[in-house]
């Protein structure tokens, strides 16, 4: 999965890795059984998902999010084009959620 990341995932990872966002540590392709999260901050129990067109109107994504939230995780989802065209806004949303 790491080798087939989308351009949006690469862009987002470059902003999240190495504690670049508010000093919070993120992990890429982090297992959260039975799923694999695109990005996870385990310290703050926050998962960030970068979604492409295959996720449009996906009942599976809603179910997955519900299961993760029942396990104590908070989940943020962003469309790939949003990441690519409004990275600063995406990062501001993530940082605000981390600070809650």
N, C-alpha and C positions, 0 to 999 in steps of 0.2 A: 504494500500500500504506500509506503514512503516513496517508492520509486515511481509511482504513477500519480503524484499529487498534481492538482490543477494549478494554473497560474495564480489563481486567487489564494489557494492554500499556501503556496510559496511566499506570496506577498505578505499574508497575515503572519506566517511563521517568522518571517524576517523581522516583524515588529514585536512579536511576543517572546522570542527566544532570548536566553541570556539575561533574564530579568529586566528586559528593556521597557516593559510597561509597568510603571509604578513600583518596581522592585519585586513584582510577583513572579514566581517560577511557574512556567507552563511546560507541559510535556506534550509531545506530538505523538499521535497514534497511540494513545494511552488506553490499555484494556480496562474496561469497567464492565465486568461480566454481566451478561453475555455479549456485550457490545465492545466496539473500539471507538473511542471518542477521537475526533479530529485533533482537538486541543483540550487539555485539562489542567486546571490549577487545583491540585489536590488540597492545598492548604486552605483554600476558600470554597472547596466543593463546587467549582464552576466548570462547566463544559461549554466549549465554543465549537459550533458546527458550521462549516462552510458548505452551503448547498448549491448544487447545480440544477439544471432544468429537470433532471430525473427525479427530483424531490417535489416537484410541483404537485400539489393536491395529494400528497402521499399519506394515506392512512397509517402506513407503517411507521412513518416519522412521528406522528402524533402519539402512537402507542409506545414507541421507543422513548420519547420524551417523558411520557407519563410514568413509565417504569423507572426511569432514571430519577425523576423527581420523588417518587415513592421511596427510593433508596437514599434520599437526602441530597441529591445533586440539584443544582440550578443549571438550566440549559438555555443558552442563547444561540439562535440560528440566524445566519446572515446569508443572503443570496450572493453568489460569486460576483455578479456584476456590481452589487453594492460595495463589496470589499474593494473591487478594482476602481470604482469611481468615487468612493467616499470613505477611504481608509481612515482618515482622521475622525470622522463621525462614528465609524465602527469601533475604533479604539477608545473613543470617549465613552461610548455605551458600555464597553467591556470594563473599563476602569471604574465607572460609576457603580456597576454591579459588584465588582471586587471590593469596593469600599463600603458597601451596605452592611 
